[in-house]
Amino acid sequence: MVAEIISGSFGTAAAVALLAGFLRGFVGVGSGMLMAPVFAILFGPLQTVGMVIMVDALVTAQLLPSVYRLIEWRVIIPMAGVAALFMPVGTYLLVNIDARVMVRAIAFIVLVFVLVLMSGWRYRVPGITLGVGGISGILIAATSMGNPPVIVKFFPGRTPPPPTVPISPGISPSPWPPCS
């Protein structure tokens, strides 16, 4: 019976979640980008969004007390507010687009953001923070991956990380300060 539980979808999901935990522990972000495509194939996009958001919420809640004072709330609160306003758009897409198309869309979004992050390109447009919040809100509700646009906005790109952790761009701790 134990072998049946560990084999198949559950075993694969557990292995991917473990790997995602290591990624989150070393980088501070990215666990959703690793889990979402695999979970979408295994369980479907609707279930994936719920599972990944719950896992990320639990991890973030556990990390929040240690980084609370490092967060730039005057940047995060407006961005989170706009994200919340745009989440119904993502929910609409998740519920109304065919599951097979959503699985491919999740994989495509991961691929695009991985390539953007690898290239070192970042948003350098002043005042784009609220737009990033809107894109993040749509993506979190549709795919469970709201962090990639935020990462592209706040991570410094090709510049080396500082030796200390002076600030965190979001709720999860990050070794890089936000870019202006």
Secondary structure as UniProt FT lines:
FT   HELIX           2..6
FT   HELIX           8..27
FT   HELIX           31..43
FT   HELIX           45..67
FT   HELIX           68..70
FT   HELIX           73..96
FT   HELIX           99..119
FT   TURN            126..127
FT   HELIX           129..143
FT   HELIX           147..154
FT   TURN            157..158
//
